[in-house]
Amino acid sequence: MLFDHCAQCQRCCNVDAGYPSLDITLTQQEEKRLGSICITTRCDHLGDKGCTLGDDKPFGCTLYPLSYNPKKQNFYFDADCPLMDVYIDSLSDSKSEASAHMAKVSRTLAKLEVTDLAYLQENYAIDKTYFDLKKIKPKKTKPKKSTQKATL
């Protein structure tokens, strides 16, 4: 599975020495539930097998390794994540784990664009500061041939 590698890598849940602490951006609901999450060196919620928060993980962490610019409605990928090439290539397969991840975060993003746009803007601003973001270019697909005959 694509994201099984995350539990081994854990790069996204650590801040290298010499870098400022990372305040995880939280939605309004997450802030009420979790208070705040700040990674000084290693996330307090990181266990041997990955995030210990499970389904309660903040959306910004679920979104990762993607970043979303709400103003331009573009997706970006953190180039430091070793899954970048595999993830992007897998998006062409609608049944892949990458496609399922993209669909899941897209549904949440659509809701947040209505309910918590300030969160999305703040999250993207922080992502631009901390991550080496590369724009995800859509895969070119061949247009489907029409099965209907043209009428004159």
N, C-alpha and C positions, 0 to 999 in steps of 0.2 A: 504494500500500500504506500502511496506517495507520502503521506504525512507521518508514517511510522518513523521516518528518518528524523523528525523533529525532536522526539524524545532523546535521541542520541546526540544531536547537534547542539540544541539549546542556545544557539548563538543569539537569538532574538530576545532571550530572557536575561541576558547579562549585559552589563555596561563595562567596557574596558577601562582599565586604570587610566586616569588622566582626562577622562571625559566627564562632563557634568551628569548628575543624576537625571533619570528619565521619569517624569511624571506621566503615568498612563492616563490618557484622556478618557473620561468616563461620561456616558450619557447621563441625563438627569436621573433616570431610574437607577442606574448602576451606582451613582454617587450616593443615593439614599441607602442602597443596600450594602455597598462596600466601603463607603467613606472615601478613602483615597488609596492609590497604589503608587508607590515611588520606588524605582529600582536604582539603588546606589551602586551596587556591584552585581548582585544576583537577586532576582525576584523572590520574595518571601514565599510565593505560591508555587515555586518550581520544585517538583519532586524528581525522583530518579526516573520516572516514566513520563515526565512532562508536567503540565499544569495540574495542580491539585484542585483547582476550582471547578473542573469539569464543565458542565453546561452553564455554570454561573460565571464563566470566564468573561471579562469585559469584551465588548464588540471590537474594540481596536485590536485586541489580541487575536480574536477570531478572524478578523479581516487580514491580518498579517499572513503571508508576506506581501499582500497587496496594500496599496494606499489608494485613496480616492480623492480626486479634486472635485468638490461639488460645484465649483464655479464653471469649470469646463466639462464636467461630467466625464472625466477620463480616469482610467485605471493605470496605476504604476506598480512596478514590482521592485522590491528591495534587491538590488544586484548582489548584495552580500549573502543572500540566502542561497545555499548550494542547490536548491530545487528549481531555480529560475528556468533553466532551459527545458527541463522535463515538464514543469508545470505549464509553461507557455505552449510547448508542443502538444501536450495532452488536451488543451482546450479545443482542438479540432475534433476530438472524440466526445460526443455528447454524453456518453456513459462513463466518462473518466471521473476520477476523484477530483481532479482540478475543475472540471465543468460543474460538478455538484457543489464544490466550494464556491465557485463564481456565482452560481445560481442562488445559493443560500445568502451570500453577502449582498447580492444585488437586491433581493427581496427586502432585506433589512435596511439597506441604503435608501430604497424607495420610500419606506416608512419614515426614516429619519430626516429625509429631505423635507417632509411635511411637518414633523413634530419637533425636530431638534437640529435645525440647520446650523446653529452656532456650534454645536458639538462637532459636526462634520468639518466645518471650517477650521476649528481649533485643532482637530486631529490631523488634518492634512498639513497645517502649518508646522506642527511638531514633527510629523513624518519627514517633511522636507529638510528639517534641521538635522535629524538623527540618521536618516537612511540615504543610501545611494540609489535614488529612484530612477528607474528606466520605464519609459512609457511602453505600455503593451499595445502593440499594433494589431489590429484585427486581422485575422486570417482571411485571405481572399478566397472566396468560394465561387464556383462556376454557377451561373444562373441556371435554374431548372428550365428544361425545354418544355414549352407548352404542349399539352396533348390535344388542345383544341385546334381545329382547322380554322384558318383565317377566312372570313367571309368578305366578299367584295360587294 
